[in-house]
Amino acid sequence: MKSKVVVVGAGPAGMAAAWASAKTGAETLLVERYGFCGGMATTGIVGPILGHYLNENQPAVAGFLKVLIEHLHKIGGCEPWEKAFKKYGIPFDSELLKIAAEQVLLDAGVKFLYHSCLSAVNSENGKVKSIEVVNKNGKMEIEGEIFIDGTGDADIAYFGGFECTKGRPQDGKTESMGSVFKIAGIDEEKLTEDIVREAREKLKQLRQNGELKIYNEGPGGKGSTIRKGERSFNMTRFAGDATNAIELTQAEIELRKEAFKIYEFFKNNVKGFENSYISSFHINAGIRETRQIKGLYTLNEQDVIEGKKADDSIARCTYWIDIHCPLGRTINTHLCCKECETTQYCFMLDRYKDYLPSKSKLHPPENDWFSIAARCLIPEQSKNLLVAGRCISADHKAMGAIRVMATCMATGHAAGVMAAVALKNRCDVNAVPVKQVQDIIISQEGLI
């Protein structure tokens, strides 16, 4: 099987990359291990979409995100773009997102190969010649001229021999995983302020007693659902390496078990949940961090908090350094930072406290953004591989800011344009004329 551009992974970054590549004129194949698009937005039912918000007058991310939201609105899956971008988080229907994303990509001319899992990469001297996937046909080789890694875990880069890092440098630990699940059949009119406050207090006590491993005690919200009587819940944590199949398996089991315990609490203790039921468990654990490529430039903490701009900017990011405790702790701790109030021994607080970010320095300047450089999408020594999404070149702290879905879509959009431009100019990806890329992104309503 062959295609000019081959994108692996149909999550927020990968589907944006495939769309932009095809829109810019390149023959594009999108390879995905599941039978639908969306990645964490659908397999993880993570919501709302974060990372697009600058202020109520203008977004920080548009382009593919805007096109997707507009189509999703047409089929009843979210608010119109003019209202959606003004919210800090964009709620959406995760089931309808599967339909909207697929149709947007088909309209752009993208070809699909579903149910195909990356198993090997054939590369030499910085050039990926082909990839191997495993599917119902057995092993299938896919050749391409430009490859885009939208796996979220830098799988193509790692299997292809390109240098990657993983987690914080001191011990390699990554942000904890989590899960989102949905409860329906809720009588939301019964959820008065007093009822919610009482539920929060009970949940705090259960967490403190170690009976529930939750990092927040909210009664759910409109994140990956907009349906009346249904809420999505993002409360769980599990410490582990999501690139280790054994640990990832354990995470899936424990996270579902914890989610069911949370559901039982609400059903048995909170007015409004008497007739409720679980309407959806995650398909894939919510993964926040795994590998990062070592790119031509590595985004860092100072870039984020100082709102630095790059001449080769291909995306904007307004999100903040949001590092969920890599040890998976929930009692007296939330963010990994100097001010953590944990009473348990912590290797980082004991030996590397100066490395940890401070609560007072987590955000870009008010009403401002930092740039993501084109160089962050290009692995060192790469001739024809681009990387998009949460596994771009960023250190552990900056990664906490760029891992959210809108930002992943923005870097995916850029990677798709860069791939098509590399083909047109018959050049390696590290020699792509950035000004040409920037102009095309802008013409596609992207923001740089």
Buried (B, 14 or more C-beta within 10 A) or exposed (E): BEBBBBBBBBBBBBBBBBBBBBBBBBBBBBBBBBEBBBBBBBBBBBBBBBBBBBEEEEBBBBBBBBBBBBBBBEEEBBBEBEEBBBBEBBBBBBBBBBBBBBBBBEEBBBBBBBBBBBBBBBBEEBBBBBBBBBBEEEEBEBBBBBBBBBBBBBBBBBBBBBBBBBBBEEEEBBBBBBBBBBBBBBEEEEBEEEBBEBBBEBBBEBBEEEEBBBBBBBBBBBBBBBEEBBBBBBBBBBBBBBBEEEBBEBBBEBBBEBBEBBBEBBBEEBBBBEEBEBBBBBEBBBBBBBBBBBBBBBBBBEBBBBBBBBEBBBBBBBBBBBBBBBBBBBBEBBBBBBEBEBEEEBEBBEEBEEBBBEEEBBBBEEEBBBBBBBBBBBBBBBBBBBBBBBBBBBBBBBBBBBBBBBBBBBBBBBBBBBBBBBBBEEBBBBEBBBEBBBBBBEEBEBBB
